[in-house]
Amino acid sequence: MREYKMRRGEHLDDRVPDMEAFVEEYFGAVTDTEDYNGNDLLVVDEPDNPVFERVVAGRVTYSGKKDKLALHIDERPAEEVIAEGHVEAAEDAVAVKNDFLEDATDRDAKARRDSMKRSVEDEADKPDNV
């Protein structure tokens, strides 16, 4: 499960007031919920795009911090999807995922990558006893 931060000054509630409708718009009908760190995330067991097998997404709250967007997508192998004749769906899958994340966080793919690199570097610089 990956968690995505908002841009400085932005809040997830402002950008995505109705998380269920937002998830359904991008991935399909929500079929269940799943617990993640004490938060109920939305599950789409049969996503609209045949590349996606299962999608788990939602709001993760932390006391004293801004909410983050959590997203996990189980994908089918590209070869399998293309062999079934879903070439356009395979191409569209990356766009759907990126559009979902950008619309929710207001951060493009490059900004998200840079942020994740910084957080990994910060973890590597921490002493072991902290």
N, CA, C and O atoms as CSV, one atom per row, in Angstrom:
chain,resi,resn,atom,element,x,y,z
A,1,MET,N,N,0.858,-1.170,0.000
A,1,MET,CA,C,0.000,0.000,0.000
A,1,MET,C,C,0.898,1.226,0.000
A,1,MET,O,O,1.800,1.343,0.830
A,2,ARG,N,N,0.654,2.125,-0.921
A,2,ARG,CA,C,1.401,3.374,-0.953
A,2,ARG,C,C,0.517,4.496,-0.447
A,2,ARG,O,O,-0.692,4.516,-0.681
A,3,GLU,N,N,1.140,5.425,0.247
A,3,GLU,CA,C,0.431,6.595,0.731
A,3,GLU,C,C,0.997,7.822,0.033
A,3,GLU,O,O,2.209,7.954,-0.137
A,4,TYR,N,N,0.111,8.705,-0.363
A,4,TYR,CA,C,0.492,9.890,-1.118
A,4,TYR,C,C,0.132,11.150,-0.344
A,4,TYR,O,O,-0.981,11.288,0.164
A,5,LYS,N,N,1.100,12.071,-0.262
A,5,LYS,CA,C,0.902,13.330,0.437
A,5,LYS,C,C,0.244,14.350,-0.486
A,5,LYS,O,O,0.296,14.247,-1.711
A,6,MET,N,N,-0.367,15.323,0.146
A,6,MET,CA,C,-0.960,16.434,-0.583
A,6,MET,C,C,0.109,17.506,-0.801
A,6,MET,O,O,1.150,17.514,-0.145
A,7,ARG,N,N,-0.179,18.410,-1.741
A,7,ARG,CA,C,0.702,19.559,-1.916
A,7,ARG,C,C,0.608,20.440,-0.685
A,7,ARG,O,O,-0.382,20.401,0.046
A,8,ARG,N,N,1.620,21.215,-0.466
A,8,ARG,CA,C,1.621,22.144,0.661
A,8,ARG,C,C,0.415,23.074,0.558
A,8,ARG,O,O,0.145,23.652,-0.494
A,9,GLY,N,N,-0.296,23.202,1.660
A,9,GLY,CA,C,-1.469,24.066,1.700
A,9,GLY,C,C,-2.744,23.412,1.206
A,9,GLY,O,O,-3.819,24.003,1.308
A,10,GLU,N,N,-2.646,22.204,0.672
A,10,GLU,CA,C,-3.817,21.481,0.160
A,10,GLU,C,C,-4.251,20.438,1.185
A,10,GLU,O,O,-3.432,19.912,1.939
A,11,HIS,N,N,-5.541,20.149,1.201
A,11,HIS,CA,C,-6.085,19.122,2.087
A,11,HIS,C,C,-6.936,18.168,1.266
A,11,HIS,O,O,-7.664,18.589,0.368
A,12,LEU,N,N,-6.841,16.895,1.575
A,12,LEU,CA,C,-7.563,15.866,0.828
A,12,LEU,C,C,-9.070,16.100,0.880
A,12,LEU,O,O,-9.757,15.901,-0.121
A,13,ASP,N,N,-9.594,16.521,2.032
A,13,ASP,CA,C,-11.035,16.777,2.150
A,13,ASP,C,C,-11.507,17.850,1.165
A,13,ASP,O,O,-12.619,17.770,0.643
A,14,ASP,N,N,-10.667,18.845,0.915
A,14,ASP,CA,C,-11.037,19.915,-0.015
A,14,ASP,C,C,-11.065,19.412,-1.456
A,14,ASP,O,O,-11.933,19.806,-2.236
A,15,ARG,N,N,-10.138,18.561,-1.802
A,15,ARG,CA,C,-10.027,18.074,-3.176
A,15,ARG,C,C,-10.973,16.910,-3.458
A,15,ARG,O,O,-11.478,16.766,-4.571
A,16,VAL,N,N,-11.210,16.075,-2.431
A,16,VAL,CA,C,-12.050,14.882,-2.597
A,16,VAL,C,C,-13.052,14.812,-1.445
A,16,VAL,O,O,-12.832,14.088,-0.474
A,17,PRO,N,N,-14.152,15.563,-1.547
A,17,PRO,CA,C,-15.122,15.540,-0.448
A,17,PRO,C,C,-15.869,14.210,-0.331
A,17,PRO,O,O,-16.264,13.826,0.770
A,18,ASP,N,N,-16.070,13.502,-1.445
A,18,ASP,CA,C,-16.779,12.221,-1.442
A,18,ASP,C,C,-15.851,11.149,-2.024
A,18,ASP,O,O,-15.822,10.934,-3.236
A,19,MET,N,N,-15.094,10.479,-1.146
A,19,MET,CA,C,-14.087,9.517,-1.597
A,19,MET,C,C,-14.712,8.360,-2.374
A,19,MET,O,O,-14.146,7.914,-3.372
A,20,GLU,N,N,-15.870,7.866,-1.932
A,20,GLU,CA,C,-16.484,6.727,-2.614
A,20,GLU,C,C,-16.841,7.076,-4.059
A,20,GLU,O,O,-16.551,6.299,-4.969
A,21,ALA,N,N,-17.458,8.218,-4.280
A,21,ALA,CA,C,-17.816,8.641,-5.639
A,21,ALA,C,C,-16.560,8.855,-6.483
A,21,ALA,O,O,-16.545,8.542,-7.674
A,22,PHE,N,N,-15.518,9.384,-5.865
A,22,PHE,CA,C,-14.261,9.637,-6.557
A,22,PHE,C,C,-13.627,8.326,-7.022
A,22,PHE,O,O,-13.194,8.218,-8.170
A,23,VAL,N,N,-13.572,7.341,-6.143
A,23,VAL,CA,C,-13.001,6.031,-6.482
A,23,VAL,C,C,-13.835,5.370,-7.577
A,23,VAL,O,O,-13.284,4.807,-8.523
A,24,GLU,N,N,-15.154,5.436,-7.452
A,24,GLU,CA,C,-16.035,4.820,-8.457
A,24,GLU,C,C,-15.881,5.481,-9.824
A,24,GLU,O,O,-15.978,4.809,-10.851
A,25,GLU,N,N,-15.646,6.772,-9.845
A,25,GLU,CA,C,-15.466,7.487,-11.113
A,25,GLU,C,C,-14.265,6.958,-11.893
A,25,GLU,O,O,-14.315,6.852,-13.119
A,26,TYR,N,N,-13.197,6.629,-11.190
A,26,TYR,CA,C,-11.966,6.180,-11.845
A,26,TYR,C,C,-11.859,4.673,-12.025
A,26,TYR,O,O,-11.309,4.211,-13.025
A,27,PHE,N,N,-12.379,3.895,-11.068
A,27,PHE,CA,C,-12.105,2.465,-11.082
A,27,PHE,C,C,-13.323,1.558,-11.197
A,27,PHE,O,O,-13.180,0.414,-11.628
A,28,GLY,N,N,-14.502,2.016,-10.834
A,28,GLY,CA,C,-15.693,1.179,-10.888
A,28,GLY,C,C,-16.372,1.104,-9.533
A,28,GLY,O,O,-15.969,1.771,-8.579
A,29,ALA,N,N,-17.398,0.288,-9.465
A,29,ALA,CA,C,-18.238,0.199,-8.269
A,29,ALA,C,C,-17.476,-0.350,-7.063
A,29,ALA,O,O,-16.776,-1.358,-7.154
A,30,VAL,N,N,-17.629,0.334,-5.943
A,30,VAL,CA,C,-17.028,-0.111,-4.686
A,30,VAL,C,C,-17.823,-1.311,-4.185
A,30,VAL,O,O,-19.049,-1.261,-4.095
A,31,THR,N,N,-17.110,-2.396,-3.858
A,31,THR,CA,C,-17.775,-3.634,-3.454
A,31,THR,C,C,-17.572,-3.989,-1.988
A,31,THR,O,O,-18.292,-4.830,-1.450
A,32,ASP,N,N,-16.592,-3.351,-1.331
A,32,ASP,CA,C,-16.270,-3.746,0.037
A,32,ASP,C,C,-15.403,-2.668,0.676
A,32,ASP,O,O,-15.035,-1.688,0.027
A,33,THR,N,N,-15.082,-2.855,1.944
A,33,THR,CA,C,-14.096,-2.019,2.623
A,33,THR,C,C,-13.051,-2.938,3.244
A,33,THR,O,O,-13.295,-4.123,3.471
A,34,GLU,N,N,-11.901,-2.371,3.507
A,34,GLU,CA,C,-10.790,-3.129,4.070
A,34,GLU,C,C,-10.080,-2.244,5.087
A,34,GLU,O,O,-9.878,-1.054,4.843
A,35,ASP,N,N,-9.703,-2.817,6.219
A,35,ASP,CA,C,-9.014,-2.055,7.251
A,35,ASP,C,C,-7.540,-1.895,6.899
A,35,ASP,O,O,-6.873,-2.848,6.495
A,36,TYR,N,N,-7.050,-0.676,7.060
A,36,TYR,CA,C,-5.630,-0.382,6.871
A,36,TYR,C,C,-5.233,0.648,7.933
A,36,TYR,O,O,-5.678,1.795,7.874
A,37,ASN,N,N,-4.415,0.258,8.887
A,37,ASN,CA,C,-3.973,1.142,9.969
A,37,ASN,C,C,-5.137,1.847,10.656
A,37,ASN,O,O,-5.046,3.031,10.983
A,38,GLY,N,N,-6.224,1.121,10.873
A,38,GLY,CA,C,-7.374,1.685,11.561
A,38,GLY,C,C,-8.290,2.527,10.694
A,38,GLY,O,O,-9.197,3.182,11.207
A,39,ASN,N,N,-8.068,2.519,9.399
A,39,ASN,CA,C,-8.891,3.277,8.458
A,39,ASN,C,C,-9.628,2.312,7.541
A,39,ASN,O,O,-9.066,1.301,7.122
A,40,ASP,N,N,-10.880,2.617,7.227
A,40,ASP,CA,C,-11.626,1.808,6.269
A,40,ASP,C,C,-11.361,2.323,4.864
A,40,ASP,O,O,-11.757,3.432,4.506
A,41,LEU,N,N,-10.681,1.495,4.075
A,41,LEU,CA,C,-10.412,1.853,2.689
A,41,LEU,C,C,-11.435,1.171,1.793
A,41,LEU,O,O,-11.988,0.128,2.142
A,42,LEU,N,N,-11.679,1.770,0.641
A,42,LEU,CA,C,-12.664,1.261,-0.304
A,42,LEU,C,C,-12.030,0.225,-1.226
A,42,LEU,O,O,-10.896,0.392,-1.675
A,43,VAL,N,N,-12.771,-0.843,-1.502
A,43,VAL,CA,C,-12.276,-1.922,-2.355
A,43,VAL,C,C,-13.156,-2.031,-3.595
A,43,VAL,O,O,-14.383,-2.044,-3.505
A,44,VAL,N,N,-12.503,-2.110,-4.758
A,44,VAL,CA,C,-13.188,-2.372,-6.015
A,44,VAL,C,C,-12.687,-3.734,-6.480
A,44,VAL,O,O,-11.561,-3.859,-6.960
A,45,ASP,N,N,-13.538,-4.765,-6.333
A,45,ASP,CA,C,-13.125,-6.124,-6.686
A,45,ASP,C,C,-13.180,-6.404,-8.182
A,45,ASP,O,O,-12.483,-7.293,-8.671
A,46,GLU,N,N,-13.996,-5.660,-8.908
A,46,GLU,CA,C,-14.099,-5.838,-10.356
A,46,GLU,C,C,-13.990,-4.483,-11.046
A,46,GLU,O,O,-14.995,-3.921,-11.481
A,47,PRO,N,N,-12.763,-3.958,-11.145
A,47,PRO,CA,C,-12.565,-2.644,-11.751
A,47,PRO,C,C,-13.009,-2.601,-13.218
A,47,PRO,O,O,-13.032,-3.621,-13.906
A,48,ASP,N,N,-13.358,-1.398,-13.674
A,48,ASP,CA,C,-13.792,-1.201,-15.060
A,48,ASP,C,C,-12.695,-1.552,-16.063
A,48,ASP,O,O,-12.979,-2.126,-17.115
A,49,ASN,N,N,-11.456,-1.216,-15.749
A,49,ASN,CA,C,-10.343,-1.494,-16.646
A,49,ASN,C,C,-9.884,-2.934,-16.426
A,49,ASN,O,O,-9.555,-3.302,-15.298
A,50,PRO,N,N,-9.854,-3.763,-17.484
A,50,PRO,CA,C,-9.479,-5.171,-17.331
A,50,PRO,C,C,-8.026,-5.401,-16.907
A,50,PRO,O,O,-7.662,-6.525,-16.559
A,51,VAL,N,N,-7.205,-4.376,-16.930
A,51,VAL,CA,C,-5.824,-4.508,-16.473
A,51,VAL,C,C,-5.793,-4.639,-14.956
A,51,VAL,O,O,-4.956,-5.353,-14.406
A,52,PHE,N,N,-6.701,-3.952,-14.288
A,52,PHE,CA,C,-6.742,-3.978,-12.833
A,52,PHE,C,C,-7.545,-5.177,-12.349
A,52,PHE,O,O,-8.674,-5.394,-12.790
A,53,GLU,N,N,-6.962,-5.954,-11.441
A,53,GLU,CA,C,-7.686,-7.076,-10.833
A,53,GLU,C,C,-8.468,-6.607,-9.622
A,53,GLU,O,O,-9.603,-7.027,-9.399
A,54,ARG,N,N,-7.850,-5.731,-8.841
A,54,ARG,CA,C,-8.459,-5.271,-7.585
A,54,ARG,C,C,-7.829,-3.935,-7.224
A,54,ARG,O,O,-6.628,-3.734,-7.402
A,55,VAL,N,N,-8.650,-3.022,-6.715
A,55,VAL,CA,C,-8.173,-1.699,-6.315
A,55,VAL,C,C,-8.606,-1.440,-4.873
A,55,VAL,O,O,-9.757,-1.677,-4.507
A,56,VAL,N,N,-7.675,-0.956,-4.067
A,56,VAL,CA,C,-7.970,-0.547,-2.691
A,56,VAL,C,C,-7.502,0.902,-2.578
A,56,VAL,O,O,-6.338,1.210,-2.836
A,57,ALA,N,N,-8.419,1.786,-2.190
A,57,ALA,CA,C,-8.075,3.210,-2.104
A,57,ALA,C,C,-8.884,3.879,-1.017
A,57,ALA,O,O,-9.969,3.423,-0.659
A,58,GLY,N,N,-8.339,4.972,-0.494
A,58,GLY,CA,C,-9.084,5.733,0.490
A,58,GLY,C,C,-8.227,6.688,1.272
A,58,GLY,O,O,-7.040,6.868,1.000
A,59,ARG,N,N,-8.859,7.296,2.250
A,59,ARG,CA,C,-8.242,8.308,3.101
A,59,ARG,C,C,-7.626,7.647,4.329
A,59,ARG,O,O,-8.260,6.827,4.993
A,60,VAL,N,N,-6.372,8.020,4.622
A,60,VAL,CA,C,-5.687,7.544,5.815
A,60,VAL,C,C,-5.456,8.760,6.697
A,60,VAL,O,O,-4.832,9.736,6.278
A,61,THR,N,N,-5.963,8.694,7.920
A,61,THR,CA,C,-5.832,9.825,8.831
A,61,THR,C,C,-4.807,9.529,9.911
A,61,THR,O,O,-4.686,8.400,10.386
A,62,TYR,N,N,-4.078,10.559,10.285
A,62,TYR,CA,C,-3.090,10.494,11.355
A,62,TYR,C,C,-3.345,11.671,12.273
A,62,TYR,O,O,-3.585,12.783,11.800
A,63,SER,N,N,-3.299,11.447,13.580
A,63,SER,CA,C,-3.551,12.558,14.496
A,63,SER,C,C,-2.415,13.573,14.388
A,63,SER,O,O,-1.237,13.216,14.405
A,64,GLY,N,N,-2.790,14.824,14.278
A,64,GLY,CA,C,-1.810,15.896,14.202
A,64,GLY,C,C,-1.166,16.071,12.845
A,64,GLY,O,O,-0.302,16.933,12.687
A,65,LYS,N,N,-1.559,15.280,11.861
A,65,LYS,CA,C,-0.993,15.402,10.511
A,65,LYS,C,C,-2.116,15.489,9.501
A,65,LYS,O,O,-3.268,15.175,9.801
A,66,LYS,N,N,-1.763,15.922,8.288
A,66,LYS,CA,C,-2.750,15.955,7.213
A,66,LYS,C,C,-3.064,14.532,6.754
A,66,LYS,O,O,-2.219,13.638,6.814
A,67,ASP,N,N,-4.304,14.350,6.294
A,67,ASP,CA,C,-4.679,13.051,5.731
A,67,ASP,C,C,-3.838,12.749,4.502
A,67,ASP,O,O,-3.371,13.652,3.808
A,68,LYS,N,N,-3.655,11.463,4.250
A,68,LYS,CA,C,-2.965,11.020,3.042
A,68,LYS,C,C,-3.914,10.141,2.240
A,68,LYS,O,O,-4.898,9.622,2.768
A,69,LEU,N,N,-3.609,9.986,0.978
A,69,LEU,CA,C,-4.365,9.111,0.101
A,69,LEU,C,C,-3.614,7.788,0.012
A,69,LEU,O,O,-2.428,7.762,-0.318
A,70,ALA,N,N,-4.300,6.699,0.302
A,70,ALA,CA,C,-3.695,5.369,0.193
A,70,ALA,C,C,-4.232,4.713,-1.078
A,70,ALA,O,O,-5.415,4.832,-1.396
A,71,LEU,N,N,-3.354,4.022,-1.797
A,71,LEU,CA,C,-3.761,3.351,-3.028
A,71,LEU,C,C,-2.930,2.091,-3.226
A,71,LEU,O,O,-1.705,2.107,-3.106
A,72,HIS,N,N,-3.622,1.005,-3.532
A,72,HIS,CA,C,-2.967,-0.245,-3.904
A,72,HIS,C,C,-3.766,-0.850,-5.054
A,72,HIS,O,O,-4.983,-1.006,-4.964
A,73,ILE,N,N,-3.068,-1.186,-6.130
A,73,ILE,CA,C,-3.727,-1.773,-7.295
A,73,ILE,C,C,-3.042,-3.091,-7.637
A,73,ILE,O,O,-1.832,-3.133,-7.856
A,74,ASP,N,N,-3.830,-4.170,-7.682
A,74,ASP,CA,C,-3.334,-5.448,-8.180
A,74,ASP,C,C,-3.605,-5.457,-9.673
A,74,ASP,O,O,-4.746,-5.304,-10.109
A,75,GLU,N,N,-2.545,-5.638,-10.456
A,75,GLU,CA,C,-2.681,-5.615,-11.915
A,75,GLU,C,C,-2.400,-6.990,-12.502
A,75,GLU,O,O,-1.603,-7.767,-11.975
A,76,ARG,N,N,-3.077,-7.264,-13.606
A,76,ARG,CA,C,-2.814,-8.492,-14.344
A,76,ARG,C,C,-1.574,-8.271,-15.206
A,76,ARG,O,O,-1.258,-7.130,-15.543
A,77,PRO,N,N,-0.867,-9.339,-15.570
A,77,PRO,CA,C,0.307,-9.193,-16.441
A,77,PRO,C,C,-0.086,-8.574,-17.783
A,77,PRO,O,O,-1.089,-8.956,-18.384
A,78,ALA,N,N,0.709,-7.625,-18.237
A,78,ALA,CA,C,0.416,-6.912,-19.483
A,78,ALA,C,C,0.285,-7.868,-20.663
A,78,ALA,O,O,-0.572,-7.670,-21.526
A,79,GLU,N,N,1.123,-8.901,-20.712
A,79,GLU,CA,C,1.074,-9.854,-21.827
A,79,GLU,C,C,-0.301,-10.529,-21.897
A,79,GLU,O,O,-0.857,-10.723,-22.978
A,80,GLU,N,N,-0.830,-10.879,-20.732
A,80,GLU,CA,C,-2.126,-11.544,-20.650
A,80,GLU,C,C,-3.250,-10.624,-21.137
A,80,GLU,O,O,-4.136,-11.046,-21.880
A,81,VAL,N,N,-3.198,-9.387,-20.713
A,81,VAL,CA,C,-4.230,-8.410,-21.098
A,81,VAL,C,C,-4.181,-8.144,-22.605
A,81,VAL,O,O,-5.219,-8.087,-23.265
A,82,ILE,N,N,-2.969,-7.983,-23.140
A,82,ILE,CA,C,-2.808,-7.715,-24.576
A,82,ILE,C,C,-3.231,-8.928,-25.388
A,82,ILE,O,O,-3.852,-8.781,-26.441
A,83,ALA,N,N,-2.900,-10.137,-24.908
A,83,ALA,CA,C,-3.287,-11.366,-25.611
A,83,ALA,C,C,-4.807,-11.503,-25.701
A,83,ALA,O,O,-5.324,-12.091,-26.651
A,84,GLU,N,N,-5.520,-10.961,-24.715
A,84,GLU,CA,C,-6.986,-10.986,-24.737
A,84,GLU,C,C,-7.571,-9.885,-25.616
A,84,GLU,O,O,-8.789,-9.780,-25.760
A,85,GLY,N,N,-6.699,-9.066,-26.205
A,85,GLY,CA,C,-7.165,-8.017,-27.109
A,85,GLY,C,C,-7.489,-6.691,-26.442
A,85,GLY,O,O,-8.163,-5.849,-27.035
A,86,HIS,N,N,-7.023,-6.495,-25.229
A,86,HIS,CA,C,-7.294,-5.255,-24.505
A,86,HIS,C,C,-6.090,-4.314,-24.551
A,86,HIS,O,O,-5.645,-3.820,-23.515
A,87,VAL,N,N,-5.563,-4.069,-25.749
A,87,VAL,CA,C,-4.377,-3.224,-25.895
A,87,VAL,C,C,-4.658,-1.808,-25.397
A,87,VAL,O,O,-3.850,-1.230,-24.669
A,88,GLU,N,N,-5.797,-1.254,-25.787
A,88,GLU,CA,C,-6.139,0.109,-25.371
A,88,GLU,C,C,-6.305,0.195,-23.858
A,88,GLU,O,O,-5.926,1.197,-23.252
A,89,ALA,N,N,-6.862,-0.834,-23.245
A,89,ALA,CA,C,-7.036,-0.841,-21.791
A,89,ALA,C,C,-5.685,-0.838,-21.092
A,89,ALA,O,O,-5.516,-0.190,-20.060
A,90,ALA,N,N,-4.723,-1.564,-21.656
A,90,ALA,CA,C,-3.381,-1.598,-21.080
A,90,ALA,C,C,-2.741,-0.212,-21.139
A,90,ALA,O,O,-2.089,0.225,-20.191
A,91,GLU,N,N,-2.937,0.468,-22.259
A,91,GLU,CA,C,-2.393,1.822,-22.403
A,91,GLU,C,C,-3.114,2.790,-21.469
A,91,GLU,O,O,-2.493,3.690,-20.903
A,92,ASP,N,N,-4.409,2.608,-21.310
A,92,ASP,CA,C,-5.233,3.507,-20.502
A,92,ASP,C,C,-5.000,3.336,-19.006
A,92,ASP,O,O,-5.224,4.276,-18.243
A,93,ALA,N,N,-4.558,2.166,-18.571
A,93,ALA,CA,C,-4.397,1.878,-17.139
A,93,ALA,C,C,-3.448,2.854,-16.452
A,93,ALA,O,O,-3.729,3.323,-15.350
A,94,VAL,N,N,-2.340,3.156,-17.093
A,94,VAL,CA,C,-1.370,4.082,-16.501
A,94,VAL,C,C,-1.980,5.475,-16.385
A,94,VAL,O,O,-1.805,6.156,-15.375
A,95,ALA,N,N,-2.693,5.890,-17.420
A,95,ALA,CA,C,-3.326,7.213,-17.403
A,95,ALA,C,C,-4.383,7.309,-16.308
A,95,ALA,O,O,-4.470,8.325,-15.619
A,96,VAL,N,N,-5.182,6.263,-16.143
A,96,VAL,CA,C,-6.231,6.262,-15.111
A,96,VAL,C,C,-5.604,6.407,-13.730
A,96,VAL,O,O,-6.060,7.208,-12.914
A,97,LYS,N,N,-4.563,5.635,-13.476
A,97,LYS,CA,C,-3.896,5.681,-12.169
A,97,LYS,C,C,-3.288,7.063,-11.920
A,97,LYS,O,O,-3.469,7.637,-10.846
A,98,ASN,N,N,-2.573,7.593,-12.905
A,98,ASN,CA,C,-1.949,8.907,-12.747
A,98,ASN,C,C,-2.981,10.020,-12.600
A,98,ASN,O,O,-2.805,10.925,-11.784
A,99,ASP,N,N,-4.056,9.959,-13.384
A,99,ASP,CA,C,-5.105,10.979,-13.285
A,99,ASP,C,C,-5.769,10.949,-11.912
A,99,ASP,O,O,-6.029,11.997,-11.320
A,100,PHE,N,N,-6.044,9.750,-11.407
A,100,PHE,CA,C,-6.639,9.596,-10.078
A,100,PHE,C,C,-5.749,10.250,-9.019
A,100,PHE,O,O,-6.224,11.034,-8.196
A,101,LEU,N,N,-4.465,9.923,-9.046
A,101,LEU,CA,C,-3.541,10.462,-8.048
A,101,LEU,C,C,-3.352,11.966,-8.193
A,101,LEU,O,O,-3.291,12.682,-7.193
A,102,GLU,N,N,-3.260,12.447,-9.420
A,102,GLU,CA,C,-3.065,13.883,-9.618
A,102,GLU,C,C,-4.309,14.674,-9.217
A,102,GLU,O,O,-4.194,15.732,-8.599
A,103,ASP,N,N,-5.486,14.176,-9.559
A,103,ASP,CA,C,-6.710,14.878,-9.182
A,103,ASP,C,C,-6.895,14.906,-7.673
A,103,ASP,O,O,-7.418,15.881,-7.133
A,104,ALA,N,N,-6.476,13.858,-6.991
A,104,ALA,CA,C,-6.639,13.798,-5.537
A,104,ALA,C,C,-5.583,14.619,-4.804
A,104,ALA,O,O,-5.900,15.307,-3.833
A,105,THR,N,N,-4.334,14.554,-5.257
A,105,THR,CA,C,-3.234,15.177,-4.510
A,105,THR,C,C,-2.755,16.490,-5.103
A,105,THR,O,O,-2.032,17.237,-4.444
A,106,ASP,N,N,-3.146,16.781,-6.334
A,106,ASP,CA,C,-2.673,17.959,-7.067
A,106,ASP,C,C,-1.160,17.915,-7.276
A,106,ASP,O,O,-0.498,18.949,-7.358
A,107,ARG,N,N,-0.623,16.683,-7.362
A,107,ARG,CA,C,0.801,16.497,-7.626
A,107,ARG,C,C,0.937,15.572,-8.831
A,107,ARG,O,O,0.325,14.505,-8.877
A,108,ASP,N,N,1.746,15.991,-9.809
A,108,ASP,CA,C,1.930,15.145,-10.981
A,108,ASP,C,C,2.891,14.003,-10.657
A,108,ASP,O,O,3.447,13.938,-9.560
A,109,ALA,N,N,3.078,13.110,-11.620
A,109,ALA,CA,C,3.898,11.910,-11.397
A,109,ALA,C,C,5.322,12.267,-10.983
A,109,ALA,O,O,5.893,11.614,-10.109
A,110,LYS,N,N,5.899,13.294,-11.600
A,110,LYS,CA,C,7.266,13.694,-11.262
A,110,LYS,C,C,7.345,14.175,-9.814
A,110,LYS,O,O,8.268,13.798,-9.093
A,111,ALA,N,N,6.405,14.989,-9.385
A,111,ALA,CA,C,6.410,15.490,-8.008
A,111,ALA,C,C,6.224,14.342,-7.010
A,111,ALA,O,O,6.844,14.340,-5.946
A,112,ARG,N,N,5.376,13.368,-7.349
A,112,ARG,CA,C,5.179,12.225,-6.457
A,112,ARG,C,C,6.450,11.387,-6.356
A,112,ARG,O,O,6.823,10.946,-5.269
A,113,ARG,N,N,7.116,11.168,-7.496
A,113,ARG,CA,C,8.374,10.402,-7.492
A,113,ARG,C,C,9.432,11.103,-6.648
A,113,ARG,O,O,10.099,10.471,-5.828
A,114,ASP,N,N,9.585,12.416,-6.851
A,114,ASP,CA,C,10.584,13.177,-6.100
A,114,ASP,C,C,10.306,13.117,-4.606
A,114,ASP,O,O,11.233,12.987,-3.807
A,115,SER,N,N,9.034,13.210,-4.222
A,115,SER,CA,C,8.653,13.153,-2.818
A,115,SER,C,C,9.000,11.796,-2.212
A,115,SER,O,O,9.505,11.719,-1.093
A,116,MET,N,N,8.723,10.723,-2.962
A,116,MET,CA,C,9.036,9.382,-2.455
A,116,MET,C,C,10.541,9.182,-2.327
A,116,MET,O,O,11.000,8.535,-1.386
A,117,LYS,N,N,11.319,9.732,-3.269
A,117,LYS,CA,C,12.776,9.632,-3.176
A,117,LYS,C,C,13.276,10.327,-1.916
A,117,LYS,O,O,14.134,9.805,-1.205
A,118,ARG,N,N,12.724,11.520,-1.648
A,118,ARG,CA,C,13.147,12.258,-0.456
A,118,ARG,C,C,12.802,11.498,0.819
A,118,ARG,O,O,13.600,11.476,1.756
A,119,SER,N,N,11.628,10.876,0.870
A,119,SER,CA,C,11.242,10.163,2.091
A,119,SER,C,C,12.124,8.929,2.301
A,119,SER,O,O,12.440,8.589,3.441
A,120,VAL,N,N,12.522,8.262,1.230
A,120,VAL,CA,C,13.427,7.110,1.345
A,120,VAL,C,C,14.797,7.583,1.801
A,120,VAL,O,O,15.422,6.942,2.647
A,121,GLU,N,N,15.273,8.695,1.253
A,121,GLU,CA,C,16.573,9.240,1.664
A,121,GLU,C,C,16.545,9.669,3.127
A,121,GLU,O,O,17.515,9.448,3.852
A,122,ASP,N,N,15.449,10.278,3.568
A,122,ASP,CA,C,15.320,10.688,4.962
A,122,ASP,C,C,15.389,9.487,5.887
A,122,ASP,O,O,16.032,9.549,6.935
A,123,GLU,N,N,14.735,8.393,5.514
A,123,GLU,CA,C,14.757,7.163,6.320
A,123,GLU,C,C,16.171,6.601,6.397
A,123,GLU,O,O,16.583,6.113,7.450
A,124,ALA,N,N,16.917,6.661,5.301
A,124,ALA,CA,C,18.274,6.115,5.262
A,124,ALA,C,C,19.229,6.942,6.133
A,124,ALA,O,O,20.209,6.410,6.653
A,125,ASP,N,N,18.943,8.246,6.292
A,125,ASP,CA,C,19.817,9.116,7.071
A,125,ASP,C,C,19.555,9.036,8.577
A,125,ASP,O,O,20.363,9.538,9.359
A,126,LYS,N,N,18.450,8.421,9.005
A,126,LYS,CA,C,18.139,8.336,10.426
A,126,LYS,C,C,19.073,7.337,11.111
A,126,LYS,O,O,19.377,6.277,10.564
A,127,PRO,N,N,19.519,7.690,12.312
A,127,PRO,CA,C,20.321,6.711,13.075
A,127,PRO,C,C,19.419,5.528,13.475
A,127,PRO,O,O,18.204,5.681,13.593
A,128,ASP,N,N,20.018,4.368,13.678
A,128,ASP,CA,C,19.274,3.144,14.001
A,128,ASP,C,C,18.529,3.228,15.321
A,128,ASP,O,O,17.498,2.574,15.484
A,129,ASN,N,N,19.020,4.011,16.262
A,129,ASN,CA,C,18.396,4.055,17.579
A,129,ASN,C,C,17.257,5.065,17.705
A,129,ASN,O,O,16.768,5.292,18.811
A,130,VAL,N,N,16.826,5.671,16.611
A,130,VAL,CA,C,15.741,6.665,16.653
A,130,VAL,C,C,14.428,6.006,16.355
A,130,VAL,O,O,13.392,6.671,16.342
